[in-house]
């Protein structure tokens, strides 16, 4: 009886939280799935059920395909740039743990993660400015021609990858630091006695032992990067403030279809595609972790 009362109390205690989670998280997902199957136009009272017609039109829409391609390139580019950089920085900070500046190093790296997104993007837009930006001034100092960073489609994508990586780096470093602090010291001491250098100990001991951390950081960073919006909106906008077509991303395309073209059902189908990408990436994460656990 005591065990049953404990279970009953635990269930009653978490019910309010589950109810809030279902209302805030699950209901919007279910409603989005429903809207994606309708021709839902804000200006029309008639919202007929059209099945998968939105999805068929979606994959024939060049703007959507362009947005999906740009978003995928940005997301994977952010992962490729962020993950190894975060591991190296975390390793350097970890091995400087006894330094009186270690707290300063950790704070400096983490600050970009908590800085407000739009002001940070505006600051980076000034850095990448073709005429007044310090980046081009630095390039010209070394005799390299100035680049139109935010007016070239390829360079604009690179700029967004750099900005997103700069913001994601702090969280990734923090997770890696936790991983480094939980590595067995005996392995490093044994490797050092065998004559392994610092770089060799990092590559042959730290990197293999941190594979679960690397997997987690990679998936979280990838999912976050797929939701890129404000970075592209600010960096790739023109002087009038209108979103530029240089770098069209999935969330921007979704918002334009919903609030500018009033095609809520069509935008919902784009959201479903984004949800499917996130779910696939999450399943890959769990699958890889399960395989590692079996080994």
C-alpha positions in Angstrom: 0.0 0.0 0.0 2.8 2.4 0.8 4.4 1.7 -2.6 1.1 2.4 -4.4 0.7 5.7 -2.5 4.2 6.7 -3.5 3.5 6.0 -7.1 0.1 7.8 -6.9 1.8 10.9 -5.3 4.6 10.9 -8.0 2.1 10.7 -10.8 -0.1 13.5 -9.4 3.0 15.6 -8.8 4.1 15.4 -12.4 0.6 15.7 -14.0 0.6 19.5 -14.0 4.0 19.6 -15.7 2.9 17.0 -18.3 -0.3 19.0 -19.0 1.7 22.2 -19.5 4.2 20.3 -21.7 1.4 18.8 -23.8 -0.3 22.1 -24.3 2.8 24.1 -25.1 4.7 21.5 -27.0 2.6 18.6 -28.3 -0.6 20.5 -29.2 1.2 22.9 -31.6 2.9 19.9 -33.3 -0.4 18.1 -33.8 -2.1 21.3 -35.0 0.7 21.9 -37.5 0.3 18.4 -38.8 -3.4 19.1 -39.3 -2.9 22.4 -41.0 -0.4 20.9 -43.4 -3.2 18.7 -44.8 -5.5 21.7 -45.5 -5.6 24.6 -47.9 -5.5 27.0 -45.0 -5.6 30.6 -46.1 -6.1 33.3 -43.5 -8.1 35.4 -46.0 -10.5 32.6 -46.9 -13.3 31.1 -44.8 -13.2 27.9 -46.9 -10.3 25.7 -45.7 -10.7 22.4 -47.5 -8.9 19.2 -46.8 -6.4 18.6 -49.6 -4.3 15.7 -48.3 -0.7 15.7 -49.4 -1.1 18.3 -52.1 0.9 20.9 -50.1 3.8 18.4 -49.8 3.7 17.6 -53.6 3.8 21.3 -54.4 6.5 21.9 -51.8 9.0 19.7 -53.6 8.3 21.4 -56.9 8.8 24.9 -55.4 12.2 26.2 -56.3 12.3 28.7 -53.5 11.7 26.0 -50.9 14.3 23.7 -52.5 16.8 26.6 -52.4 15.9 27.3 -48.8 16.3 23.7 -47.9 19.7 23.4 -49.6 21.0 26.6 -48.0 19.8 25.5 -44.6 21.4 22.1 -44.9 24.7 23.6 -46.1 24.7 26.0 -43.1 23.7 23.3 -40.6 26.4 20.9 -41.6 28.9 23.7 -42.0 28.3 24.8 -38.5 28.8 21.3 -37.2 32.1 20.8 -39.1 33.4 24.2 -37.8 32.0 24.1 -34.3 32.7 20.5 -33.0 36.4 20.2 -33.6 37.0 23.8 -32.5 35.0 23.3 -29.3 36.9 20.1 -28.5 40.3 21.8 -29.0 39.4 24.8 -26.9 37.9 22.7 -24.2 41.0 20.6 -24.1 43.2 23.7 -23.8 41.0 25.2 -21.0 40.9 21.8 -19.2 44.7 21.5 -19.1 44.9 25.1 -17.8 42.5 24.3 -15.0 45.0 25.3 -12.3 45.6 28.6 -13.9 44.1 31.6 -12.2 42.6 32.7 -15.5 40.7 29.5 -16.2 37.4 31.0 -15.1 38.1 33.9 -17.4 38.7 31.6 -20.3 35.5 29.7 -19.7 33.4 32.8 -19.3 34.9 34.4 -22.4 34.0 31.4 -24.6 30.5 31.1 -23.2 29.4 34.7 -23.4 28.6 34.6 -27.2 26.1 31.8 -26.4 24.0 34.1 -24.1 24.4 37.3 -26.0 21.2 38.6 -27.6 21.0 37.3 -31.2 20.0 40.4 -33.2 22.6 42.8 -31.7 25.3 40.2 -32.2 24.2 39.7 -35.8 24.3 43.5 -36.4 27.8 43.6 -35.0 28.9 40.8 -37.3 27.2 42.5 -40.2 29.4 45.6 -39.6 32.5 43.3 -39.5 31.6 41.8 -42.9 30.6 45.2 -44.4 32.3 45.6 -47.8 33.3 49.2 -47.3 33.5 49.9 -43.6 34.1 46.5 -42.1 37.3 45.7 -40.3 37.6 42.3 -42.0 38.2 43.8 -45.4 40.5 46.4 -43.8 42.6 43.6 -42.4 42.6 41.8 -45.7 43.8 44.9 -47.6 46.5 45.4 -45.0 47.9 42.0 -46.1 47.4 42.8 -49.8 44.3 40.7 -50.3 41.5 42.2 -52.3 38.4 43.2 -50.4 35.4 40.9 -50.7 31.7 41.6 -51.0 30.9 39.3 -48.1 27.2 39.9 -47.8 26.4 40.4 -51.5 27.8 37.1 -52.9 25.6 34.0 -52.4 28.6 31.7 -51.5 30.3 34.2 -49.2 27.0 35.1 -47.5 26.5 31.4 -46.6 30.1 31.3 -45.2 29.4 34.4 -43.1 26.2 32.9 -41.6 28.1 29.7 -40.8 30.8 31.7 -39.0 28.2 33.6 -37.0 26.2 30.5 -36.0 29.4 28.7 -35.1 30.5 31.6 -32.9 27.2 31.5 -31.1 27.2 27.7 -30.7 30.8 27.4 -29.6 30.2 28.3 -25.9 27.7 25.6 -25.2 29.7 23.0 -27.1 32.9 23.9 -25.1 30.9 23.7 -21.8 29.7 20.2 -22.6 33.2 19.1 -23.7 34.7 20.5 -20.5 32.3 18.3 -18.5 33.5 15.3 -20.6 37.2 16.2 -20.1 36.8 16.4 -16.3 35.3 12.9 -16.2 38.0 11.2 -18.2 40.2 8.8 -16.1 43.5 10.5 -15.2 45.3 7.1 -15.1 45.0 6.8 -18.9 46.8 10.0 -19.5 49.5 9.2 -17.0 50.0 5.8 -18.6 50.3 7.4 -22.1 52.7 10.0 -20.7 54.9 7.3 -19.2 54.9 5.6 -22.6 56.4 8.7 -24.1 53.2 10.1 -25.8 53.3 13.9 -26.4 50.4 16.2 -25.5 49.0 16.1 -29.0 49.3 12.3 -29.1 47.5 12.0 -25.8 44.7 14.3 -27.0 44.3 12.5 -30.3 44.6 8.8 -29.1 43.1 9.1 -25.6 40.8 12.1 -25.4 39.2 12.0 -28.8 38.1 8.2 -28.6 36.9 8.6 -25.0 34.9 11.6 -25.9 32.9 10.0 -28.7 29.6 10.0 -26.8 30.1 13.7 -26.0 31.0 14.4 -29.6 27.9 12.6 -30.9 25.7 14.6 -28.5 27.3 18.0 -29.4 27.1 17.2 -33.1 23.4 16.3 -33.1 22.4 19.3 -30.8 24.4 21.7 -32.9 23.0 20.3 -36.1 19.4 20.5 -35.0 19.9 24.1 -33.7 21.6 25.1 -36.9 18.6 23.8 -39.0 16.5 26.4 -37.2 18.7 29.3 -38.4 16.6 32.4 -39.1 17.7 35.6 -37.4 21.3 35.3 -38.5 20.3 35.0 -42.2 17.6 37.6 -41.9 20.0 40.2 -40.4 23.1 39.4 -42.4 21.4 38.9 -45.8 19.0 41.9 -45.6 19.4 44.9 -47.9 19.8 48.5 -46.9 16.0 48.9 -46.7 15.8 46.2 -44.1 13.9 43.7 -46.3 15.1 40.1 -46.1 17.5 39.5 -49.0 17.3 36.6 -51.4 21.0 35.9 -51.3 20.6 33.3 -48.5 17.0 32.0 -48.2 16.6 29.6 -45.3 13.8 27.3 -44.4 12.4 29.2 -41.4 12.4 32.5 -43.4 10.6 30.8 -46.3 8.1 29.4 -43.8 7.4 32.7 -42.2 7.0 34.5 -45.5 4.5 31.9 -46.8 2.5 32.1 -43.6 2.4 35.9 -42.8 3.2 37.5 -46.2 1.4 35.1 -48.6 -1.2 34.0 -46.0 -0.7 30.4 -47.0 -0.7 28.9 -43.5 -1.3 25.3 -44.6 1.6 25.5 -47.1 3.9 27.0 -44.4 2.7 24.2 -42.0 3.9 21.6 -44.5 7.3 23.2 -44.5 7.3 23.0 -40.7 6.4 19.3 -40.9 9.4 18.8 -43.2 11.7 20.6 -40.7 10.2 18.4 -37.9 10.9 15.3 -39.9 14.5 16.3 -40.3 14.9 16.9 -36.6 13.3 13.6 -35.8 15.5 11.7 -38.2 18.6 13.3 -36.7 17.4 12.4 -33.2 16.8 8.8 -34.2 20.3 8.7 -35.7 21.7 9.9 -32.4 19.8 7.2 -30.4 20.8 4.5 -32.9 24.5 5.4 -32.7 24.4 5.5 -28.9 22.7 2.1 -28.8 25.3 0.6 -31.1 28.1 2.0 -28.9 26.4 0.6 -25.8 26.3 -2.9 -27.4 30.0 -2.8 -28.2 
